[in-house]
Amino acid sequence: MMLFSIVSFAQIEVNEDFDDLANNAVPTGWTETNFGASSNFPCDGSTKSIGTGFTSAGQETLTTENYTAISNGTDLSVSFSLNVLEQVSQFPPASFVAPATDWGSVVLEYTTDGTNWNNIITIDDSNFTYTSTSDCSMASVNIGPIANGSDFQARFVVTAVNISNFALWVSIDNVSLNQVASTVPNCDVALTTPVAGATDADVDMTMAWEAATGLPTGYTVSVGTTSGGTDVVNAATTTEASYVLAGLAYETQYFVNIVPFNGIGSATGCVEETFTTRSAPLPGATCSSPIVVTSFPYLESGGDTDNYEDNIDASPCSNSYMNGKDVFYEITPATDMSINIDVSNISNNGASIHVVNGCPDVATECIAYVGTFSGDTRSLTEIVLLAGNTYFVVLSNSGSTRTYTYDLIITENSCINPTIGSLTPVADCANGQFTVDVDISYLGSATSLVLTDDDATSADISGISSTGVVTAGPYASGTTVNFTLTNEQDGTCFY
């Protein structure tokens, strides 16, 4: 996260997104009257903003610390996000609307002597338009050069004039006051995810660090398994204070070198940091380390979800029943197959079974699912798994801390049921009869099918070996006809 930062020489550099502040706090060294950080109205992907509220006309201020002899004499660029809105009622649920006409103003000012304040920008109802509680406006201006060696201090002055409803709220976020860099950045990057020296880092993660001071425009990232190594990441560049690492080895030490740079050049003397990845998970704890099922019936007696981990809380089947510790079973069929899953002797409430095409946190297709709060059994039958896909059978729970013991059996059915996609009657009114277009949408495991009905006047249609429409009938007008589609090689599979 980009926090308040300032170098003790070289240039004005204030960058603050307020995300790391405690509620109602302000950055270290800043002063305020009725300002504080809050998660109520963050802007532009932030988790918090800083703001103030009014129930009647008034004025509040938020002031940075004074940075002594900080200016390098170059132009100062200023930007920040802003939202202004009115709360309709004092009582929940709260609702919000656009502020009243002539609601007041937000003025950003600066001083180089601590006495005389200069206007940077004024926001009022002439240049602000409310959209929603989560959509902010962006203010951006270049105010020109600040005299070399000058002190610098900035403040927001918020004035409320007219309030039509219960309260007026002003939210400020992503404050940036920066001069043009005159030197290379400082080499003061520090890992935050994972922290330097960590011994339990994830093998798939977004590595993050505190932004360097000295106005970097990017970072050169190298990661290796030896000091100074680049066998994992070789001098990759990023404009963010983060970099995605995936597929790291378990229980392995990694060496990280992050070098900030800008248009002038790269920082020098950067210190290498290290972290070590976590121990390998028990098979079944993750999608990358599942219990692989290759033969049937698959039997497991005395399983216990408490032996596993809570790595995923999302599923296309149900997020509500994908909480707490999960057990992952993987099936990759060589040919299409049909299975039954039975979980019995469940020792606690909230158990669920998810069958998903792919890992549940990224998959979009739920193949089958059952999740109920009570009962000691869960079952799914005739689940069709298609060749060439990797499926995960996941045992999970509705509770984030609840675990249970269980017995599991996964059986393969002798055949796969065929499917009728639709039945469409076709009228032949002149002859007092009709036919039916039967759409055979799936053969299942059959090489041929027979279509039968319960009308004594119509013959069976056998030898159906491809999908498509088969015409059955004719039948007398007004007749109700039931159809059955049966596997000719194994009569236990039918539709």
Long-range contacts (C-beta under 8 A, 24 or more apart in sequence): 1-192, 1-241, 2-211, 2-241, 3-27, 3-210, 3-211, 4-28, 4-29, 4-30, 5-211, 5-213, 6-67, 6-70, 6-213, 7-70, 7-186, 7-213, 7-214, 9-70, 10-72, 10-181, 10-182, 10-183, 10-214, 11-70, 11-71, 11-72, 11-74, 11-178, 11-179, 11-180, 11-181, 11-182, 11-214, 11-215, 12-67, 12-70, 12-71, 12-72, 12-76, 12-146, 12-152, 12-177, 12-178, 12-179, 13-177, 13-178, 13-179, 13-213, 13-214, 13-215, 14-64, 14-67, 14-154, 14-175, 14-176, 14-177, 14-178, 15-175, 15-176, 15-177, 15-178, 15-211, 16-174, 16-175, 16-176, 17-46, 17-48, 17-173, 17-174, 17-175, 18-46, 18-48, 18-49, 18-50, 18-173, 19-46, 19-47, 19-48, 21-48, 21-50, 26-50, 26-62, 27-64, 28-65, 29-64, 29-65, 30-62, 30-63, 30-64, 30-65, 31-61, 31-62, 31-63, 31-65, 32-60, 32-61, 32-62, 32-63, 33-60, 33-61, 33-62, 34-60, 35-60, 35-61, 35-62, 35-156, 38-171, 40-169, 40-171, 41-83, 41-85, 41-133, 41-134, 41-136, 41-169, 41-171, 42-134, 42-171, 42-173, 43-81, 43-82, 43-83, 43-136, 43-171, 43-173, 43-174, 44-81, 44-136, 44-138, 44-173, 44-174, 46-173, 46-174, 48-173, 49-81, 49-83, 49-171, 49-172, 49-173, 50-171, 50-172, 50-173, 51-169, 51-170, 51-171, 51-172, 52-158, 52-169, 52-170, 53-167, 53-168, 53-169, 53-170, 54-160, 54-163, 54-167, 54-168, 55-163, 55-166, 55-167, 55-168, 56-160, 56-163, 57-104, 57-160, 57-161, 57-162, 57-163, 58-159, 58-160, 59-157, 59-158, 59-159, 59-160, 60-157, 60-158, 61-155, 61-156, 61-157, 61-158, 62-155, 62-156, 62-158, 62-172, 63-153, 63-154, 63-155, 63-156, 64-153, 64-154, 64-155, 65-153, 66-114, 66-151, 66-152, 66-153, 67-151, 67-152, 67-153, 68-151, 69-149, 69-150, 69-151, 70-150, 70-151, 70-152, 71-112, 71-146, 71-147, 71-148, 71-149, 71-150, 71-151, 71-152, 71-179, 72-148, 72-179, 72-180, 72-182, 73-145, 73-146, 73-147, 73-148, 73-149, 74-145, 74-146, 74-179, 74-180, 74-182, 75-142, 75-143, 75-144, 75-145, 75-179, 75-180, 76-110, 76-142, 76-143, 76-144, 76-145, 76-146, 76-177, 76-178, 76-179, 77-140, 77-141, 77-142, 77-176, 77-177, 77-178, 77-179, 77-180, 78-108, 78-120, 78-121, 78-139, 78-140, 78-141, 78-142, 78-143, 78-176, 78-177, 79-138, 79-139, 79-140, 79-141, 79-174, 79-175, 79-176, 80-108, 80-138, 80-139, 80-172, 80-173, 80-174, 80-175, 80-176, 81-136, 81-137, 81-138, 81-139, 81-172, 81-173, 81-174, 82-106, 82-123, 82-128, 82-136, 82-137, 82-138, 82-139, 82-170, 82-171, 82-172, 82-173, 83-130, 83-133, 83-135, 83-136, 83-137, 83-169, 83-170, 83-171, 84-123, 84-128, 84-130, 84-168, 84-169, 84-170, 84-171, 85-130, 85-133, 85-168, 85-169, 85-171, 86-163, 86-164, 86-165, 86-166, 86-167, 86-168, 86-169, 87-165, 87-166, 87-167, 87-168, 87-169, 88-165, 88-166, 89-165, 89-166, 90-166, 90-167, 96-133, 96-169, 97-130, 97-165, 98-130, 99-125, 99-130, 99-163, 99-164, 99-168, 100-162, 100-163, 100-164, 100-168, 101-125, 101-162, 102-161, 102-162, 103-160, 103-161, 103-162, 103-163, 103-168, 104-158, 104-159, 104-160, 104-161, 104-162, 104-168, 105-158, 105-159, 105-161, 106-156, 106-157, 106-158, 106-159, 106-170, 106-172, 107-156, 107-157, 107-158, 107-159, 108-139, 108-154, 108-155, 108-156, 108-157, 109-154, 109-155, 109-157, 110-143, 110-152, 110-153, 110-154, 110-155, 110-177, 111-151, 111-152, 111-153, 111-154, 112-146, 112-147, 112-150, 112-151, 112-152, 112-153, 113-151, 114-151, 114-153, 117-155, 118-143, 120-154, 136-171, 136-173, 146-179, 178-215, 179-215, 180-215, 181-214, 181-215, 181-262, 181-263, 181-264, 182-264, 183-214, 183-264, 184-214, 184-260, 184-261, 184-262, 184-264, 184-265, 184-266, 184-267, 184-268, 185-212, 185-213, 185-214, 185-215, 185-216, 185-260, 185-261, 185-262, 185-266, 185-267, 186-212, 186-213, 186-214, 186-260, 186-267, 187-212, 187-259, 187-260, 187-267, 187-268, 187-269, 187-270, 187-271, 188-212, 188-213, 189-219, 189-241, 189-258, 189-260, 189-270, 190-273, 191-256, 191-258, 191-273, 191-275, 193-242, 194-275, 195-275, 196-273, 196-274, 196-275, 197-273, 197-274, 197-275, 198-275, 198-276, 199-275, 199-276, 199-278, 200-276, 200-277, 200-278, 201-248, 201-254, 201-275, 201-276, 201-277, 201-278, 202-248, 202-277, 202-278, 203-246, 203-247, 203-248, 203-249, 203-250, 203-277, 203-278, 203-288, 204-245, 204-246, 204-247, 204-248, 204-288, 205-244, 205-245, 205-246, 206-242, 206-243, 206-244, 206-245, 207-242, 207-243, 207-244, 207-245, 207-256, 208-241, 208-242, 209-241, 209-242, 209-258, 210-241, 211-241, 212-260, 212-267, 214-260, 214-262, 214-267, 215-262, 216-260, 216-261, 216-262, 216-267, 217-261, 217-262, 217-263, 218-260, 218-261, 218-262, 219-243, 219-258, 219-259, 219-260, 219-261, 220-258, 220-259, 220-261, 220-266, 221-256, 221-257, 221-258, 222-256, 222-257, 222-258, 223-254, 223-255, 223-256, 223-257, 224-254, 224-255, 225-252, 225-253, 225-254, 225-255, 226-255, 227-255, 227-272, 228-255, 228-257, 228-272, 229-255, 248-277, 249-277, 250-277, 250-278, 250-279, 250-280, 250-281, 251-276, 251-277, 251-278, 251-279, 251-280, 252-276, 252-277, 281-308, 281-309, 282-307, 282-308, 282-309, 284-308, 284-327, 284-328, 284-329, 285-309, 285-311, 285-326, 285-327, 285-328, 286-311, 286-312, 286-328, 287-312, 287-328, 287-330, 287-359, 287-360, 287-361, 287-392, 289-328, 290-328, 290-329, 290-330, 290-392, 291-327, 291-328, 291-329, 291-330, 292-329, 292-330, 293-329, 293-330, 293-331, 293-393, 293-410, 296-339, 296-410, 296-411, 296-412, 297-409, 297-410, 297-411, 297-412, 298-329, 298-408, 298-409, 298-410, 298-411, 299-408, 299-409, 300-407, 300-408, 300-409, 301-407, 302-405, 302-407, 303-327, 303-395, 303-405, 303-406, 303-407, 303-408, 304-403, 304-404, 304-405, 304-406, 305-395, 305-396, 305-397, 305-403, 305-404, 305-405, 305-406, 306-403, 310-400, 312-359, 312-360, 312-361, 313-361, 314-360, 314-361, 315-354, 315-356, 315-360, 315-361, 315-363, 315-366, 315-394, 315-396, 316-356, 316-360, 316-363, 316-364, 316-365, 316-366, 317-352, 317-354, 317-355, 317-356, 317-360, 317-366, 317-368, 317-369, 317-371, 318-352, 318-354, 318-369, 318-371, 320-371, 320-398, 321-350, 321-352, 321-354, 321-369, 321-371, 321-396, 321-397, 321-398, 322-352, 322-354, 322-360, 322-394, 322-396, 323-396, 323-397, 323-398, 323-399, 323-400, 324-396, 324-397, 324-399, 324-400, 324-401, 324-402, 324-403, 325-397, 325-403, 326-394, 326-395, 326-396, 326-397, 327-394, 327-395, 327-396, 328-392, 328-393, 328-394, 329-392, 329-393, 329-394, 329-395, 329-410, 330-390, 330-391, 330-392, 330-393, 331-385, 331-390, 331-391, 331-392, 331-393, 331-410, 332-389, 332-390, 332-391, 333-385, 333-386, 333-387, 333-389, 333-391, 334-387, 335-387, 336-384, 336-385, 336-386, 336-387, 336-416, 336-444, 336-445, 337-384, 337-385, 337-412, 337-413, 337-416, 338-382, 338-383, 338-384, 338-385, 338-412, 338-413, 338-415, 338-416, 338-417, 338-444, 338-445, 338-493, 339-383, 339-385, 339-410, 339-411, 339-412, 339-413, 340-379, 340-380, 340-381, 340-382, 340-383, 340-410, 340-411, 340-413, 341-368, 341-379, 341-380, 341-383, 341-393, 341-408, 341-409, 341-410, 342-377, 342-378, 342-379, 342-408, 342-409, 342-410, 342-411, 343-377, 343-378, 343-379, 343-395, 343-406, 343-407, 343-408, 344-376, 344-377, 344-406, 344-407, 344-409, 345-376, 345-377, 345-405, 345-406, 345-407, 346-375, 346-376, 346-377, 346-378, 346-404, 346-405, 346-406, 347-376, 347-404, 347-405, 347-406, 348-397, 348-402, 348-403, 348-404, 348-405, 349-373, 349-374, 349-398, 349-399, 349-402, 349-404, 350-397, 350-398, 350-399, 350-402, 350-404, 351-378, 351-395, 351-396, 351-397, 351-404, 351-406, 352-378, 352-395, 352-396, 352-397, 352-398, 353-378, 353-380, 353-393, 353-394, 353-395, 354-392, 354-393, 354-394, 354-396, 355-380, 355-383, 355-391, 355-392, 355-393, 355-394, 356-391, 356-392, 356-394, 357-389, 357-390, 357-391, 358-389, 358-390, 358-391, 358-392, 359-392, 360-392, 360-394, 363-392, 367-391, 371-396, 371-398, 373-398, 382-413, 382-417, 384-416, 384-417, 384-444, 413-493, 414-490, 414-492, 414-493, 415-444, 415-445, 415-446, 415-487, 415-489, 415-490, 415-492, 415-493, 416-444, 416-445, 416-493, 417-444, 417-487, 417-493, 417-494, 417-495, 418-442, 418-443, 418-444, 418-446, 418-449, 418-485, 418-486, 418-487, 418-493, 418-494, 418-495, 419-444, 419-485, 419-495, 420-483, 420-485, 420-495, 423-483, 426-471, 427-477, 428-474, 429-477, 431-474, 432-476, 432-477, 433-473, 433-474, 433-475, 433-476, 433-477, 434-473, 434-474, 434-475, 434-477, 435-471, 435-472, 435-473, 435-474, 435-475, 436-471, 436-472, 436-473, 436-475, 436-481, 436-483, 437-469, 437-470, 437-471, 438-469, 438-470, 438-471, 438-472, 438-483, 438-485, 439-468, 439-469, 440-464, 440-466, 440-467, 440-468, 440-469, 440-470, 440-485, 441-467, 442-467, 443-467, 444-487, 444-493, 445-487, 445-489, 445-490, 445-493, 446-487, 446-488, 446-489, 446-490, 446-493, 447-488, 447-489, 448-488, 448-489, 449-485, 449-486, 449-487, 449-488, 450-485, 450-486, 450-488, 451-483, 451-484, 451-485, 452-483, 452-484, 452-486, 453-481, 453-482, 453-483, 453-484, 454-481, 454-482, 455-479, 455-481, 462-488, 463-488
